[in-house]
């Protein structure tokens, strides 16, 4: 029996999906240099990185701790 057979893959999957979706400039950027929100501009700033990190942390905490997303692979 492998050590990874009872591993909880939920936090890993949620973290990867949120990282892809919430990368500043990839799908949207909040805030931008000229507007409040822009979609697909592929540019970023320091404040946008901070805002996206706060959103990422909040969503990750809610999904893992409160909702309890767990994926067990046997």
C-alpha positions as CSV (number, residue, x, y, z in Angstrom):
1,X,0.0,0.0,0.0
2,X,1.3,3.4,-1.0
3,X,1.6,6.4,1.3
4,X,-0.3,8.5,-1.1
5,X,-3.3,6.2,-1.3
6,X,-5.2,7.9,1.4
7,X,-4.0,11.4,0.6
8,X,-6.5,14.3,0.5
9,X,-6.1,15.9,-3.0
10,X,-8.9,18.5,-2.5
11,X,-6.7,21.4,-1.3
12,X,-4.2,20.8,-4.1
13,X,-6.9,20.7,-6.8
14,X,-8.6,23.8,-5.4
15,X,-5.3,25.7,-5.1
16,X,-4.3,24.9,-8.7
17,X,-7.7,25.9,-10.2
18,X,-7.8,29.1,-8.2
19,X,-4.2,30.0,-9.1
20,X,-5.1,29.6,-12.8
21,X,-8.3,31.6,-12.6
22,X,-7.1,34.3,-10.3
23,X,-3.7,35.1,-11.8
24,X,-3.8,38.9,-12.3
25,X,-4.2,39.8,-16.0
26,X,-5.0,36.3,-17.1
27,X,-8.8,36.4,-17.0
28,X,-9.3,39.8,-15.3
29,X,-7.4,42.3,-13.3
30,X,-8.8,44.2,-10.4
31,X,-7.8,47.2,-10.1
32,X,-6.1,48.3,-13.2
33,X,-4.1,51.5,-13.9
34,X,-6.9,53.2,-15.8
35,X,-10.2,51.4,-14.8
36,X,-11.6,49.4,-11.9
37,X,-11.6,46.1,-13.8
38,X,-10.2,44.9,-17.2
39,X,-10.5,41.5,-18.8
40,X,-7.5,39.7,-20.5
41,X,-5.1,42.6,-20.5
42,X,-2.0,40.4,-19.5
43,X,-0.5,43.3,-17.5
44,X,-0.3,43.6,-13.8
45,X,0.7,45.9,-11.0
46,X,1.7,45.5,-7.3
47,X,-1.7,46.5,-6.0
48,X,-3.5,44.1,-8.4
49,X,-1.2,41.3,-7.1
50,X,-2.2,42.2,-3.5
51,X,-5.9,42.3,-4.3
52,X,-5.8,39.0,-6.1
53,X,-3.8,37.4,-3.3
54,X,-6.5,38.5,-0.8
55,X,-9.3,37.1,-3.0
56,X,-7.3,33.9,-3.5
57,X,-6.8,33.4,0.2
58,X,-10.4,34.1,1.0
59,X,-11.8,31.7,-1.6
60,X,-9.3,29.0,-0.7
61,X,-10.2,29.3,3.0
62,X,-13.9,29.2,2.4
63,X,-13.7,26.3,0.0
64,X,-11.4,24.1,2.1
65,X,-12.3,25.0,5.7
66,X,-16.0,25.9,5.5
67,X,-17.4,23.9,2.6
68,X,-14.9,21.1,3.1
69,X,-13.8,20.0,-0.3
70,X,-12.0,16.7,-0.1
71,X,-10.9,14.3,-2.8
72,X,-9.6,10.9,-1.7
73,X,-7.9,8.7,-4.2
74,X,-7.7,5.0,-3.4
